[in-house]
Amino acid sequence: MEMKNAAIKTLLALMLTSGALQVEAVKHEPYSGSRIYWDISSKKNLFSAGNYARIIPLQDGRLLAVAESGGGISACYSNDKGGIWSSPELIIQSAAQLPYAVPDAIQLANGDIVVGYNPRPSKPYSDDRLFGIRCIRSSDNGKTWSDPIFIYDATKTFEDGCWEPCFLELPSGELQCYFANENNFRTNNDQEISMCRSFDGGLSWSEATRICYSNGSRDGMPVPILTENGEIVVIIEDNGWPGYDRFRATTVRCSLEDNWTNWVDRNSPNREMIFANAADKAFVSAAPYIRRLGKDETIASWQGDRGDRKGMGEDCYEMSVGVGDADGRNVKAIVSPFGLSTGQHGLWNSVTALDDGTIFALSSIGDVGKGNAIYVMTGYAKKGFEVAYGTPEVNGSSQKETWTAKNARQVYLGSNATRNLATMDFLYDSDNLYVFARVIDRNIFTDKVDDDGITLGLDIENCCDTYPQQGMYRIFMDANGSVKFSAGGNNKWTEIDTPENVKFVTSLKSSFYEMEIAIPWSALGCEKAPTDRTMRCYLEVADRRDGSIVKETIPESNLRQSWTWPEFKLRSGDSGVGAILPDTSGNEADVEVKYTSGNVSVKSSRDIANVAVYSMSGAMSVNEKCSDSRVDIPVDGLCGLYIVEVLHKNGYAKRQKLVIR
């Protein structure tokens, strides 16, 4: 047998040496989940000092943020989807020697706002100050707040306290308050998740019910959601998994019909770690948070030691965020948005997702051993990229041109590796694909050796392979103004001559560079713009520093494997009527856009070809072809500030902001 194995190995070696052994192409199901593209320039200081911040969208279109800050629980508001925030105001002040901590907020279906918090007695303890859970209510959109309402009390000592309230409203109107609870374990260090119910909008509360418990360990920091599939899913931190030390983000669950008739123990199939990738289980994931992302996904955050912080200890934990499936499982595309420096930590984090895919990450950031300030960052969840019809001037600038997204920022990179903000966008016409990019870089290298620049990958045929195949292209746009083309085929990239009709312009500044390219469809093997195809796109920013190259890529993507690339789609509705341009004809159309009774109503003095509704991040929410001068378009499920684009049959467009409530 040993001689036979040796002969096989020798034969394989000869075949590899001669090139006779070929790696087979492997078609793969395309990556279908969202990735979050973080705008690192959006980082804002929301509370100058504090911990445990949460954001919720309100029914009137505002955002509400609450935090443990300012000597109690403070709140602030945004009227423009997080662009500008009001100054924090104290909505309830801590009592003497009884700090109020860890707020959570929910707006009920009837419009009332409920904010819960956690009284935590200071030493020396006394019988009249207990660890507990309380809430306050507002029936006027946060203008005034009620007196504290009792939910639960534990004991007076830290060792047997209760912690971290979080709310969930069920379709029946039942309001639930989940919290971590040590009160039932006064002879050991165990902890369970408990829950109290309210059937009158938070005015009165039931006795506590056990949700989950694992003997000898500490289930903590619960955050509940109700999934589209009718499950109550609660994310917790769990330090009781056999073979794992410290906390791991875990979900426990039950059906809506069951509604915690049975609690979840250690061995229940209703207790699971959230990660799909076994390698991610090596990293600590404490203090988790979860929210729904549309109907078919979730987002989760936690504090831990992924990346280069492994082994630095819990004092240096930072925030990570990933995207899971509709049931809160299989969390992938993980990024640490704030990118902290050594000696800093980011703790007690949370995330919020709006209906249009806008994401907010909140983290209490500070130097280790010092106080924290609360920061917020905005991201955008996208499953793919869209390309509007238009013909820009290829001059290395996006000014005075109508790109797909506002300010030519459909793609944001820079949160994962380079920490340099890179933004990109696309346009197309019948002749070319256009790409614009802007990269913040204070030390730009253009000496033709490991230069700064951007790699664009295109899978024109939707190969979805694990190796480069025919129909795939790799294009490196060098900051020095040169372009390198490679074509896929036979499982590898082969460099080819750059087509003569490619036009590429770079503009170098002291702290950033911009680049713009026009790639003929003929150079990509297409006779015309492939509006009827599903394609895929890859992006990578190369930043040379300290003698090496740091690369920033789309989360969960691989240059060689086009099945990991996001979908890339041309807007077919645009190409039939010409370029989308601002109306400069001298005889502008009169366009009226209104929102009434669940519809966007559009009336124009000219015939309309198409109406599209975009989020402020550039994501298309509605796209409706028309054949008249007026149209009513249903927009159920949309809420907030949007851009309505009215495209006329003569090729000119009007855009208007519209608040949908």
N, C-alpha and C positions, 0 to 999 in steps of 0.2 A: 504493500500500500504506500509506503514512504517513497519507493522508487517511482510509482505512478504519479504521486503528487508532485515530486520533483520534476518529472517530465512535463507535466501540465504547466508548472510555473515557468520552465524553460521555454516552452512553446508560446506562452502568453508574452514573455519578455521579447522573443523574436518578433512576434506580431506587432507589439507596440513600437519596437525599434524600426520596423519596416513600414509602419503606417497601415498595415493590413487590418488592424483592429479599429473599427469605427464606433464611436459612441452614437447610439441611436437617438433620434429625436423623440422627445417625450411630450406629447400634448398634455396640458394640465387644465383643470377647471380654473377660470380666472378668479383672482382675488376680488371678492365682492363687497367687502366691508368699507366703511368710511375711514379716512385718516384725518387727523386734526392738524391743520396748518396754523401754527401760532404766530401771531403778529407781535414780535418781541418789542416793537416800538410802542405798543399800546400799554405797556406796564405802567400802572398808576399806584400811588400811595393812597389807599382808601381810608384807612384809620391810622393816625400817627403812632398809636400804641395799642396793643391788644392782641387777642387770640380768638379763634373759633368764629370766623366770619362765614356767613351764608348769604346767597343772593336768590331771590325769587322774582319772577315776572308777575306783575299785577294786571288785573283785568282792564285798567284804564290805560295800558300801554307803558307805564313806568316800570322801573326796576327798583326793588327794595333790597337793601343790604343791612344786615344786623350783625353785631359783633359784641363780644365781651370787651368793653372799652369805655374809658372816661368815667370810671367809678361806678359802673353798672352795665346795663345793656343799652347800646347806642344804635341809631339807625341813620341811614342816609339814602337818597333817592337819585335816580337818573331819569331824565325825560327823553334822552336820545340814544337809547340802547347802549349805555355805558361810556359814551364819549365824555360827558361832563357829569360830575356827581355833586350833590349838595353837601354842605358841611355837616358832619355828624352831629346828631342831637340826642341827648339822653332821654330814653323813653321810660326807663325805670331805674332809680338809683338804688344801689346796694344798701342794705340795712347795716347798722352798727355791728362790727365784727362778724358780718354775714355777707361776704362777697357773692354777687350773682354772676354765674359763669355759663358758658356753652349754650348760647341761644340757638333756637331753631324757629323758622317762620313758615307759615302756610297761609294762603288765602283760600277760604272755603268757597264752595260753589255759590253761596248766597252773597259773596263779596266781603264778608267779615274776615279780618286778618287776626290770626292767633300767633303770638310769640311765646314760646316756652323757654324756661331757663332753669338753672340748677343752683339753688342756694348751697354754699359750702362754708360751714362755720370755721372761724379762725380759733386757734388756741388762745387762752385756756377754754376748753369745752364747757358748756353748761346745758342743763336740761331743756332750756327754752329756745335753743338754737339747734336745729336738726338739719342734716343733709336731706334734701328733698327735691321735688319737681313742682314747679309752679308755671302759670301762664298768665298773660294779659291779653286783652282783646280790644280791637278797634272796629267800630261799625261805620267810620267816616273816612276810610282810606288813609288811616294813619295820622289824622289830625289830633285826635285825642285817644287816650288809652284807659282801660278799666283799672280798678284795683287788682292786686294779685289774686289769682284763683288757685285753690289747693288741688293738686293732682295726687301726690304721694309723699310720704315721709319715711326715711330710714332711721338711723340712730344719730347720735351726736358726734360720733368718732369717725375719723377718716377711714379706719380699717373696715368699717361696716357701713359704708355710705352708699349712695346711689348717684348715677352720673349720666350725663349726655342725653337729654331728651331729643326726640325727633318724631315728626308727625306724619300721618297718612290719613287721607279722607277716602272712604270707600264710596262706590256708586250709590249705596243705600243712604248715605249721609252720616254713617257712623264715623266718628273721628277717633283715631288711635294715636296714643303717645307711647313710643317705645323708649326704653332706657336700660342702661346697665345697672345691675343691682347686686350688692354684697350683703344686704340686710338679712337674707335668709341663711347666711353662712358665717355665724359669729364665732365658730370654733376653728375655722380654717381660712385659707386665702382664696377660696373659690368665688366665682361670680357668674351670674346668669343674666340673660336678657328677659326683662319683664315688660308688660304692656298694660296700660289702662285705657278704658273705652269711654267715650262721651257720645250721648245720643241727642244732645241739645246744643251742638256747636261749641263745646268747650266750657259751658257754664258749670257743669258738674261731671264727676268722673267716677268710674267703677273701681272696685278693688283690683289689685294687680293680678295678671295672669302670666304664668311662665310660658315663654316662647321657645327658648332653647337653653340647654345646660349640658356641660360635659364634666363629669366627675374628675376632680383634681386639676382643673384648668379654669381659665378666665375668659369667658365670652364677653366682649365689650364693644362699645361705640357703635350701636345699631343705627342703620339708615334704611328705611323701607321704601319700596316702590310697588306699584301694581302694574303688572306687565299686560301687554296687549292680549296675551294668551290666558289671562284670568288667574294668574298666580300672584300671591303676595310674596315678594322676595325681599329679604332683609340681609344687607351686607353687614358683617361684623368682623372684628379682629379676634382671632382664635389662636391661642398658644398651646393647644393640646394635641396637635397632629403628631402621630407617632413618627419618629425619625427626623422631625424638624424642631429646631430651637426657635424661640421667640415667636412673634406674631405672624400669621399669614391671613391675608384677606380671604374671607370665606362667605358663602351665602347659605342661609337656611330659608326654607320655603314651605308654603302650603297652598292649597287651592283656595279660591275666594269662597267657595261653598263650605269648606272645612273651617276656615277662619280661626285657626289655632285651637281647634278642639283637642288636637294632639300636639304636644311639644316635641322638639327635635333633640335627640340625644347624640352622643358621639358616633354611634354606629348607624345612624339613620341615612338612607340614601338621599334624604333631603338636606344633607350637609355636604358642601363641596367647596374646594378651593377654586378661585375664579379663573386661574390661568389655563390656557390650552397648551402652552409650551412648557415642558417639564423644566427647561433651563431657567425659566422665570421663577420657579418655586424655590430656587436657591437664594433669592433675595427677600429680605424682610419686607412685609407689606402691612404696616400697622395703620391704625386710625383711618380706615377706608371710608369712602363716600360713593354713592351711586345715584345716577339719575337716568331717566329714559332719554333716548335720542331718537326722536320720531317714533314710528310704530315698530320698527324691526331691528333696533339697536339700543344699546345702553352705553353710558360712559362711566368709568370708575376712576377714582383717585385714591392715593394712599401716601404715606410717608415711609421712606425706607432707604436702602443702600444700594440701589442699582448703579451701574456704570462705575465711574472712577471713585465712588465713595464707599465701595466695599471695604469693610474692615475698619472704617473710621469711627464706628460706634454710633449709638443712637443720638448722641448730642449733635451729630452732623447729618442726620437724616434730611432728605429733601423730597419734594413732591414729585410724583409720577402720575401720568394720566394715560389711560388706554381705552380702546373701544371694544365692547363686548357684543354678544348677540342679543336677540330680543329678550332672552331669559336671564341675562346677567351672567352668562358663562363665556368661556373662550375669549378672554380679554387679550387683545393684540394691539399692534401699532402703538407701542408704548413710548412716550416721550416725557422728559423732565422739562417743562416749559420755561422755568425761571433760571435754570443754568447757574446755580450759585457758586460763588468762589469758595476756596478752601477756608475753613473757619467759620462759615455761615451755615445756618440750617433753615429749613422751611417746614413748618409743623402745622398740625391741626387744620388740614386743608379741606376744601370742598370744591365741587364743580356744579355748574348749572348749564343746561342746554335750552335754547329757545327753539320755537317751532321752525324757524328758518335755517337752523343749523349753526347759529352763532353760539359759541361756548365761552363761558367765563370760568377761569381758574382763580381761586383765592388761596393765599398762603400767608402764614405768620412768619415773616423773615427777619432774621437778626443775626448778629455775631454771637457765637456760642458763649454762654455765660452772661449775656446782656439781654436787655429787653427787646421785644419784637414789635415791628410795625406790620400792618396788614396791607398786602399788595394784591392787585387784580390784574389779570392779563386776558386779552381776548383772542380766541381762536375760531377757526371756521372748519366745520366738519364737511368733507366732500368725498363722494364716491368716485368722482371723475371730473374732467375738465370739459368746458364748452367753448366753442369758437364761433364768434359772431362774424357776419359778413361785413367786409370793409376793406378799403385799400389805403393803408397809411403811407406817408412819405418816409422812406427808409433813410433816416438821418441820425440815428442814435438817440432819439428823444421821443417821449410819448406825449409831448405837449400838443394841444390843439387837435388831438385826434381822438376818435371815438373807439376806444378799445372795448373788449368784452366786459370788463369789470371797471369799477370806479378807480381812477388813478392808475389804470393798467395793473391792478393788484388782484389777480385771480388766485395766484399761488404765493404762499409765504413759506420761506425756508430760513433756517438759522437758529432754531431753538434746540436742535439736537446735538450738533457738533461744532460748527464754526462760531456760533454766537454772533455772526454778522448777518444782518437782515438782508435777504435776497427776495425780491418780488418779481413776478413774471405774469405775462398775459399773451393772448393769441388773437389773431384775426386771419381771415382768409378771403380770397376772391377766386375767380375762375382760373387764374394763372398761378397763384402763389399761396403758400402758407407763410404767415408772418409771426415772428416771435419777438417780444420785447422783454428785456430784463434789466433790473437795476440792483446792484450789489454794494452794500456798505463795506468798505475795505480801506483802512488807513495806511496800508502798506501794499501797494499793487505791484506785482512782479510781471514783467513783460520781456524778459531776456531770452525767451524761447526755450528755456529749460525748466520744466515743471512750472509752467505759468499758471496764474490765476485764470479762471474761466468757467464756462458752463458746458456740461455735456447734456445734449438733448437726444433722447432715444425715441424712435417712432416705430411702432409695429403697425404698418399700414394694412396688413392682411389679417390682423387679429390672430396671429399664430398661437399665442398663449403657450409657448414652448419653454422648456427648461434650458435650451441652448439657442444661440442666434441662428435664425433660419431666413430663407429668402422672403423678402417683404419687410425685413427689419433693418433699421438704419441707426447708426450711432454718429452723432455730429458734435464735435468739440469746437466750441466757439471761444477762441483764445482772446484774452484781454489785449493782446498785441495787435489784433485786427485780422488774424488769419483764421481759416476754417479747415478742419480735418474731417473728411467723410470716411465712414466705414460702412460696409454692407454686410448683412448676415447671410450665412449659407453654410451648409455642412457642419453645423454645430459650432461655428466660430465666426469671429469678426475678421474681415479682410479690408485693409485700408485701400481706398480707391481715389482717383483724381476728383478733386472738387469740381462739380459742374461749373462751366464758365458763366452761366447766367444766374448763379447764386449771388445775391448782393448782401454784403455784411458791413456794418458800420459800428465802430466803438467810439465812445466818448469818455475820456479819462479825466477825472477831477482829483482834487487832493485827498478826498476821503471816501470817494465812491466811483464806480464806473457804470456806464449804461451801454447796452448793446442792442442792436436791432438787426434782424436778418429776414430776407425774403428767400424762401426755398421754393423753386418751381415744382409744381406737381409732377412734371415730366421727370425731374431728378429723383422722384420717389416712386417711379414706375407707374404713374397714373396719367391717363389721357386728359382727365379733367378733375375738378374738385370732387373727392369721393364722399359726397353728402349722404350716400345710401349705405355707408359702411360703418361698422363699429371698429374703431382703432384703439390703440393704447399708446401711452406717453410716459416717458421716464425723464426725470430731471436730477441733475447732480451739480453742486457748486464745489469747485476746487479752490482752496485757499492755502497758498504757500506761506509757511511760517516756521521759523527756527529750523530751516533746512529740510523740512518735511511737508507733505501735503495732507491737509485735513479736508475730508469730503463730507458734505452735507447732502443727504438724499431724502427722497420722499419716504416717510416711515414705512417699514415692512416691504421695501422694494429692492430688487436686485437687477443690476444692469444686464446680466446675462439671461435672466428669466423673465420673459415678457408677460407671463401669466401673473406676475406680481405687480405689473404696472397699472396705474389707474386708467379707466376708460377715457377716450379722447373722441369727442363727437362734434362734428360740424353742424351748425344749426341749419337744417335744410330749408326751413321756412323763410330764411333771409335771402338765399341765393337766387330765387326766382324773380325777385323784384329789384335787384340791384343793391348797391352799397347802402348801409345805414349811415346816413349823414344828417347833421343838423340842417334844418330848413333855412337855406339862404337864398331862396328863389325871389325874394322881394314880394311875394304874395303868400305869406305864411298861412297855414291852415289854422282855423279857430278850433281848438280842442278843449273839451270839457270832460274832466275825469272826476268821478264821485264814488264814494263807497256807501251803499245803502242795502240793508237787509241781506247781508251775506254775499252781495255781488259788487264787483267793480263795474261801474257803468261808464261807457265811453261814447261820446258824441263828437263828431268832427264835421267840418265844412267840406271835407274831401273824403273820397272812398278809402276805407281802411283795408289793408292787406293782412295785418297781423297785430295782435296785442300780446305783450309779454309782461309778466310781473316778476321783478327781481328783488331779492333781499339786498340790504345795504352792503353785504359782502360780495355781491355779484352772482349769487346762486339763483338760477331760474326756478321760480315756484309755479308759474302758470305760463303756458304758451298756446295761444288760440288763434287759428286762422280765421279771417273774416272776409266778407264780400259785400259789405254795406258801409254806410257812414255812421252807424251806431251799433253797439253790441253790449250785452250784459253777460259778464263772466262770473260764475260761482267761484268763491275763494274761501270755502269752508276750511277752518283749521288755521288760517293765517291770522296773525295778530302782531301789530307793531308798525314800524316805518318801512315802506317799500318804494321802489321805483317802478312806475308804469311806463312802458315804452310802446308808443303807438306808431306803427310803421304804415305809411300810406302807399298806395299802389304806384305812385310816381317815384318811390324809392327814398323819400325823405321821412325823417322820424321826428317825433316829439317825445320828450321825456318829462315826467312830472312826479314829484314826491307825493305819497299818499299814505295817510295813517289809516290802518285797518284795525277795527276793534270788534 
